[in-house]
Amino acid sequence: MSAASATRIDVIGLKELRRDLRRLADDGHWRPRLRETNLRAAGIIASDARSRALSRSSPRMGSVASGTIRPLAAQTKAYVAVGLASVPWTMGHEFGSARYLQFPAVRKGGYNVFPAVAERTDDVIDVYGRLLDDVAREAFPG
């Protein structure tokens, strides 16, 4: 699997589920649950990517860089953010550098996040399956 194909996991039917929930369940109780589902899915990837960053970098640099890898989510999407303005060298640890020797060699697919997505896709799918089934059962009992 290439890095480009591993950067996105589409949940087919999520848009339709949101539409049906909005139409049939007016109380909005399900909205935080969809965001929670997305956050848990992103959390799987972020946790794995942080572990990768810690295991392959120097303890100080790796811990600071790994601390910038975090899950973010909304009702419609989940993603993993990398880097902060206060830690501008994080991307050097993620993708490497041909110019600066304090970073590993350049790797097009990255060292942490993209490999975590490729390796943990099945876990993300399982989380979506379980949590979306729970949301659907709550929204449409019986």
Contacts in CASP RR format, 6 or more apart in sequence:
PFRMAT RR
TARGET T0000
AUTHOR 0000-0000-0000
METHOD contacts of the structure
MODEL  1
MSAASATRIDVIGLKELRRDLRRLADDGHWRPRLRETNLRAAGIIASDAR
SRALSRSSPRMGSVASGTIRPLAAQTKAYVAVGLASVPWTMGHEFGSARY
LQFPAVRKGGYNVFPAVAERTDDVIDVYGRLLDDVAREAFPG
1 118 0 8 1.000
3 108 0 8 1.000
3 109 0 8 1.000
3 110 0 8 1.000
3 114 0 8 1.000
3 118 0 8 1.000
6 114 0 8 1.000
6 117 0 8 1.000
6 118 0 8 1.000
6 121 0 8 1.000
7 114 0 8 1.000
7 117 0 8 1.000
9 41 0 8 1.000
9 117 0 8 1.000
9 121 0 8 1.000
9 124 0 8 1.000
9 125 0 8 1.000
11 128 0 8 1.000
11 132 0 8 1.000
14 34 0 8 1.000
14 76 0 8 1.000
14 132 0 8 1.000
15 76 0 8 1.000
17 132 0 8 1.000
17 135 0 8 1.000
17 136 0 8 1.000
18 34 0 8 1.000
18 75 0 8 1.000
18 76 0 8 1.000
21 28 0 8 1.000
21 30 0 8 1.000
21 34 0 8 1.000
21 135 0 8 1.000
21 139 0 8 1.000
24 139 0 8 1.000
24 140 0 8 1.000
25 139 0 8 1.000
25 140 0 8 1.000
29 138 0 8 1.000
29 139 0 8 1.000
30 135 0 8 1.000
30 138 0 8 1.000
30 139 0 8 1.000
31 75 0 8 1.000
33 131 0 8 1.000
33 134 0 8 1.000
33 135 0 8 1.000
33 138 0 8 1.000
34 75 0 8 1.000
34 135 0 8 1.000
35 73 0 8 1.000
35 74 0 8 1.000
35 75 0 8 1.000
36 73 0 8 1.000
36 131 0 8 1.000
37 127 0 8 1.000
37 128 0 8 1.000
37 131 0 8 1.000
37 132 0 8 1.000
37 135 0 8 1.000
38 73 0 8 1.000
38 74 0 8 1.000
38 75 0 8 1.000
38 76 0 8 1.000
38 77 0 8 1.000
38 78 0 8 1.000
39 71 0 8 1.000
39 72 0 8 1.000
39 73 0 8 1.000
39 78 0 8 1.000
40 127 0 8 1.000
40 131 0 8 1.000
41 73 0 8 1.000
41 78 0 8 1.000
41 124 0 8 1.000
41 127 0 8 1.000
41 128 0 8 1.000
42 71 0 8 1.000
42 72 0 8 1.000
42 73 0 8 1.000
42 78 0 8 1.000
42 79 0 8 1.000
42 80 0 8 1.000
43 71 0 8 1.000
43 78 0 8 1.000
43 80 0 8 1.000
44 120 0 8 1.000
44 123 0 8 1.000
44 124 0 8 1.000
44 127 0 8 1.000
45 71 0 8 1.000
45 80 0 8 1.000
45 113 0 8 1.000
45 116 0 8 1.000
45 117 0 8 1.000
45 120 0 8 1.000
45 124 0 8 1.000
46 69 0 8 1.000
46 70 0 8 1.000
46 71 0 8 1.000
46 80 0 8 1.000
46 116 0 8 1.000
48 116 0 8 1.000
48 119 0 8 1.000
48 120 0 8 1.000
49 66 0 8 1.000
49 69 0 8 1.000
49 80 0 8 1.000
49 82 0 8 1.000
49 112 0 8 1.000
49 113 0 8 1.000
49 115 0 8 1.000
49 116 0 8 1.000
50 66 0 8 1.000
50 67 0 8 1.000
50 69 0 8 1.000
50 112 0 8 1.000
51 66 0 8 1.000
52 111 0 8 1.000
52 112 0 8 1.000
52 115 0 8 1.000
52 116 0 8 1.000
53 62 0 8 1.000
53 65 0 8 1.000
53 66 0 8 1.000
53 67 0 8 1.000
53 69 0 8 1.000
53 93 0 8 1.000
53 94 0 8 1.000
53 111 0 8 1.000
53 112 0 8 1.000
54 62 0 8 1.000
54 63 0 8 1.000
54 66 0 8 1.000
56 104 0 8 1.000
56 111 0 8 1.000
57 65 0 8 1.000
57 66 0 8 1.000
57 93 0 8 1.000
61 89 0 8 1.000
61 93 0 8 1.000
61 102 0 8 1.000
62 93 0 8 1.000
64 87 0 8 1.000
65 83 0 8 1.000
65 87 0 8 1.000
65 89 0 8 1.000
65 90 0 8 1.000
65 93 0 8 1.000
65 94 0 8 1.000
66 112 0 8 1.000
68 81 0 8 1.000
68 82 0 8 1.000
68 83 0 8 1.000
68 84 0 8 1.000
68 87 0 8 1.000
68 90 0 8 1.000
69 80 0 8 1.000
69 81 0 8 1.000
69 82 0 8 1.000
69 83 0 8 1.000
69 112 0 8 1.000
69 113 0 8 1.000
70 80 0 8 1.000
70 81 0 8 1.000
71 78 0 8 1.000
71 79 0 8 1.000
71 80 0 8 1.000
71 81 0 8 1.000
72 78 0 8 1.000
72 79 0 8 1.000
72 80 0 8 1.000
72 81 0 8 1.000
73 79 0 8 1.000
80 113 0 8 1.000
80 116 0 8 1.000
82 90 0 8 1.000
82 91 0 8 1.000
82 94 0 8 1.000
82 112 0 8 1.000
82 113 0 8 1.000
83 90 0 8 1.000
83 91 0 8 1.000
84 90 0 8 1.000
89 102 0 8 1.000
89 103 0 8 1.000
92 100 0 8 1.000
92 103 0 8 1.000
93 103 0 8 1.000
93 104 0 8 1.000
93 111 0 8 1.000
93 112 0 8 1.000
94 110 0 8 1.000
94 111 0 8 1.000
94 112 0 8 1.000
94 113 0 8 1.000
95 106 0 8 1.000
95 107 0 8 1.000
95 108 0 8 1.000
95 109 0 8 1.000
95 110 0 8 1.000
95 111 0 8 1.000
96 103 0 8 1.000
96 104 0 8 1.000
96 105 0 8 1.000
96 106 0 8 1.000
96 107 0 8 1.000
96 110 0 8 1.000
96 111 0 8 1.000
97 103 0 8 1.000
97 104 0 8 1.000
97 106 0 8 1.000
98 105 0 8 1.000
98 106 0 8 1.000
104 111 0 8 1.000
109 115 0 8 1.000
END
